[in-house]
Amino acid sequence: RESSRGSTSGAGARRTRWTLCAAEVSLAMAALVATGVLVRNFDRARSLDPGLDARRVACAKYYVETFCRTRDERRQFSIRLADRLRATPGVAAVSYSNFIPLEFGEGSAGPIEVEGYAPAPGEDMRVANSGVSPGYFDTLGIPLLEGRDFRDQDEPGTARVVIVNQTFARRYLAGRPAVGHRIHSGGAWSTIVGVSRDIKTRRLTEPPAPYVYSAARQTSGGEFWMAFFVRSTGPVSGVLASLDREAAAVHPATRGSAFVAYQDWIGAALYPQRVAATLVAVVGASAVLLAALGMYSVLAFAVTQRTNEFGIRIALGALPWHVFSEVARQGLGLTVVGLVAGGLIAAAALRFASSPAPELSAADPAAFAGAVVLLCAVGLLASYLPARRATKVDPVEALRQE
């Protein structure tokens, strides 16, 4: 009965269409805000300080267990290759380790005991660790804040030594000198000989955490693979081929793994953020497109249903601008309702989202502002065409159909 002759449109049908259209706009608003937050945080994450200098550094990973049978062979291979690379023209520093900072994946962690530190009940005393060679901190540009670096004399049979980061010193040795203190890890007691600056080990957005570096010359040999780092005096691309030739001269099995720029290697550290930002951007773009199509379709259908009404109004003296403004006002009203609802949804969702790092923000006003501006533009465009069409209604034709 609502859609019978003489009526322009059923009220119930109109309410359903307006509700669905406003819901599309609200979902588009929420998706756009999420996209803006993720994309802006991804840009910020790329500029976070990793605590090391990856410029002019080359890196290669060799699976030493596949071609070195014993622990001593693996240890001697690492020493020989490091010496050979160090003598290559254009090389400033060389080191090796069983861990690559910011490589995609997880590192190792083991239980520790700190002399003079009483852990709280249930406290997790596992600390991330890796074995590094002398020159590791210079090669990767990691400052030593106290003490000394590892030396070639730190070999099996000598007193075991370790270097800890500043977070380790603050947490376990607050108020006490770190250098000279002892910790128990890896089944033996070791003396702290240095304190290094904190670095990002797994993700650029990770919070500071305790870390222990052991002397690779003392503890290496049981690794499945070993990574080599080379700092060049000039552009790293100029020494990559030379480094590969020198590695092949030490052992032919190294031909399967080539040196690459360390900055390219650690690009995987931002892979999860990049994928999330891309996926949400696709969802946001799809939501905006659907909202625009939905709003245009609803308004265009409403204009078609109200053709007779508009014809009568124009015949009675209504100006085209009045008709245009009425249709446009409906479209903008739907946009405003959708923006308010979508903004509330996004704010509620972001309220429970924790920021992965102090430098990043889970609530970004610029993301909200950008979403509002974009959806207002979409609403104006989707409203303009049906409103303009409404002003072209011929009152004679409308009355003749009636």
N, C-alpha and C positions, 0 to 999 in steps of 0.2 A: 504494500500500500504506500510505503514511503517513496518508492520509485515510480509511482503511477504518473499518468499524463497530467501535466499542470504543476508538477513538482520538479525542482531542479536537481535534487539529489537527496538520498536518504540520510538522515542525521546519524543513524547508527553506522552506516557504511563510511560516512565521512570521518567520524571519530576513530574508527578502526584504521583508516588510511593515515590520518594525522599521527596517531600513536605509533604506528610502525615506522613512519618517516622520521619522527623525533627519536625513536630508538636507534635507527641507523646513524643519525647524526651523533648521538651520545656515544655509541660504540666507536665511531670514527674519532671522536674527541679523545676518548681514553687511549685508543691505539696510537694516535699521533703524539700524545704526551709521552707515552712509553717510548716511542721511537726517538723523540727529541732527547729524553733523558739518557737513553742508551748511546745514541750517536755522540752527544756532547761528552759523556763520560769516557767513551772510547777515544775521542780526540785528546781528552785530558790525560788518559792513561798512557798514551804514546809519549807524552812529554814528562812523565814522572821520572824522577832521578833513580836509576837502578843501583846507584852506589859504586858503579864501576865504569870504566871508559872502554866501550866496545869499538871505538874508532881505530882504524889501522891495525886491527887484530884479525888474524886468520885462525881457523879452527879445523881440526880433522879428528875423526874418531876411528880407532883401529881395534878390531876384535882380536886382541893379542892371544886369547886362549885357543884360537883356531890354528895358530901357527907356532906358538911357543908352548912346549910341553910341560915345563916345570916352572915353579915360582921364580927361581933364580934366572931362568931364561927370559921370563917376562920382565923382570926387574932390569936385567942387563939390556934388553931391547929398548926400554924406555930411556935409559941413561945414554946409550949410544945414539939413538935418534935425536935426543935433545941436543947432544954435543954437535952432531952433524948439522942440524938446523941452525944452531947458534953461529956456526961458521959461514953460513950462506950470506952473500952480499945483500944488503938492504934489510937485514934483520937486526932489530934492536934488543929484543929479549925473547926468551923461550921458556916455557914451563909445561908441565903435564899434570893431569888430575884424573881421578876416577868419577868426576862429576862435572857437568857443564851447567853453569848458572843460567837460569831462565830457559833451559831447554824444556820442550814440551814433555811433561812426565813428572814423576815424583822421585825425590832423592831418598837416601837411606838415613835411618835414625837408630840410635842404640841407647841402652840405659847407661847412666853415668852416676858417679858418686863424687861429690865435691868435698874436699877436706874442710871440716869446720862448718859445714852447712847441714842443718837438720831439716829434712823435708817434712812438709805438713802431711797429716794423714790423708792417704789417697792421692797425693801429688804425683803427677806424671813426670818422671825423671828421664824420659827419653829425649835425646837432643839430636838434631840433624848433624851429620858430620860428613867429611870427605877427606881423602888423602891428597895432598898437593906437594909439588916439588919446590925446591928453592927457586926464587924468582917469580913465583906465581902471582904475588901481590903487585909487583912492579909490572908484570906483563899485562894484567887486567886493570891496572890503574886503581887498585884498592889501597887506600892509605893505611899504614900501620900507625896507630895512635900511641902505642907504648911498646917497649921491648924491641926485639929483633926478628928478622925473617929466618926461615929454615936455612941450614947450611949443608954443603956437600958432606960435611963430617957427621951429620945426623944420619947414621947408617945402622943396620942391624948390629946388635951387640953393644951399642952405646945407650946412654940414658934416654928414655923416650921423652919427647917434647911435643907440645901442642901449642897452637895459637887459637885464641877464642875471640869472638866478636864483642863489641861494646855492650850489646844487650845481655850476653852471657855474664859479663863482668858486673853489670848493674844488678842483675837478678840474683846471682849466687854469691857475689863477693862485694856487696854494697859496703862502702866505707873501708874496705881492706885493699891493699895492693894486689893486683892480679898477677903481675910477673913474679914468678917464684912459687906461686901457689900450686898445689897438686890436685889432680882429678883422676878418678879411676874410670877408664873406658877401654873397650876392646880387650878386656881381660888383664890389664896391667895398669900400674900407676904411671902417670905422665906429669911433667912439670910444665906449667904455662911459661912460655918465653916471650909472648907478644900478644897484643890486643889490636884487632883490626877494626876498621869501620864496618858498620852494618851494610849488607848488600841485599838486593832482592834475589832469592835463590830459585824460586819456582814461578812466581807471578809478580808482575809489576805492582799489583794492588794488594799484596800480602802485607800484614802488619809485621813489625820487627819481631824476630824470634832468636833465641840463643842458637849459636852455631859453634862447632869445634872443627878445627883443621888439624889433621895429624901429618907428620912428616912422611911423605910417600916413599922416600928411600928406606924408612924403617918399617913401614907397614904394607907396602905394595907387593904384588906378586900373585895375589889370589883373585884379581879382578878378571872379569870376562872381557872387558874393553878398557881402553885408556884413551883419554882425549888430550890432544896437544894444542897448545896455544902459542901463537907467534905474533909478536908486535913488530911491525915494519917501520922503517924510517920514513917511508913515503907512502903513496897510495898502495893499499893492500893488494889490489889487482895486479900490480907489477911483480909480485913475488910468488904468486900462487903456483905457477908452473915450475919455478925453481924448487919450491918446497916439495912438490910431488916427486920431482926427480930425485931429490936427496933422500926422501923416504923410501923410494923404490930401491935405491942403492944400498940401504941398510937391510931391507928384506923385500923380496919380490911380491910377497903377499899383500903389501900395502897398496898395490896398484888399484885395488877395488874401492878404496876410499880416498877421495881427493880433498885438499884443503879448500875451504870456502870462507868468504867474509863472515866474521862472527856476527855482525849486525844482521845479515840475512839468516843466519842459523837460528838466532833467538827470536825471529819474527813470530815463531809459533807460540811464544808466551802470550800474545794477544789474540790468538786464534779463537778461543771461546767468546771473547767480547766481540770480535769481528763477526762471527757467525750469528750471535744473538742480535747484534745491531742490524745485520742484513735481513734476518728473518722478520724481525719486528717492523723494519722499514717496508718490507713487502706487504705485511699484514696491514700496516697503516695506509699505504697507497691503495690497497684493495678496498679498505673501509671507506676512504674518501671517495673513491670512484663509485662504490655502491651507494653511498649517501647522496652523491650528486645525481646519479641516475634515479634513485628512489624519489628524491624531492622533485626533480623535473617531471617524472612520470605522474606523481600524485597531483601536482599543480596543473599539468597539461590535461589530465583526465578531469579535474575539477572545472577547468575552463570549458571543456567540451560539454560537461553536464550542465553548466550554467550559461550556455550560449543564449538561450531564450531570455534568461534574466538580464544578461548584459545588453541584449538587443533592446529590451523594454526600457532599461535605464537610459540608454543612449537616445532612444526615441522620445523619452520624457525630458531630455535636456541635460543628462549627465555628460560631463566632459570626458574625453579619452583619458586624461590624466587621473581622474577619479577612479576609473575602472582599473587603470594600471597600478595605482597606489594600493588599491584594495587587494589585488592578487599578490603584489610584491610584499605587502604587509603580512599576508598569510605565510609566504615562504620565509620571511625573516623571523616571524614569530616561531615557526617550527625550528629554525636554526638556533634561536636564543634558548628555547626550551631544551633542545638537544645538547647545546653547549653547557648549560647549567648542570644537567644530569650527568653528562660525560665528565665534567670537571669534578663533580663530587665523587664519581666512581674512581677516577684517576687519583684524586687526593687520598681517598680511603686506601687504595692499593699501595700507593707510595709510602703511606704512613707506616705500613708494616714491612716495607722493604728496607733492609739495612745497607748502608753504604759500604762497599768493599774496602775503602781506604779513606783516611781523613781528607785527602785531597779531592775526593769525588763526592758527589751529592746525589742522594736518592730523590730529592725534590728540587726541581730546577724551574724557577719562575720564567726563564726565557722559553722553556719548552711549552709551558702553558700559554704564554703570550703568542708564540709562533703558531700553535694549534688553533687558537681563537682567530687569529688573523686569516689563516688559510681557510678555515671552515666558513668564516664570514664571506670571504671572496667566493667560495664555492656556492654558498647559499644565495648570494646576489646573482651569480651567473645562472644558477638553476631556476631562479625566480624570474629573471629578466625575460627569457624567451616566452614562457606561457603568459606573462603579464602583457607583453607586447602583442601577442596573438589576441588577447582579450580585447584590446583596443581596436582591432580590425573587424570586429563583428559588425555585419551589415544589419541594421534594425529592420529593414524591409524583409530580408530573407528570414530573420528570426521570427518575425510576426507571421509571415506566410506559413512557416512550419508549424506554428502554434495553431 
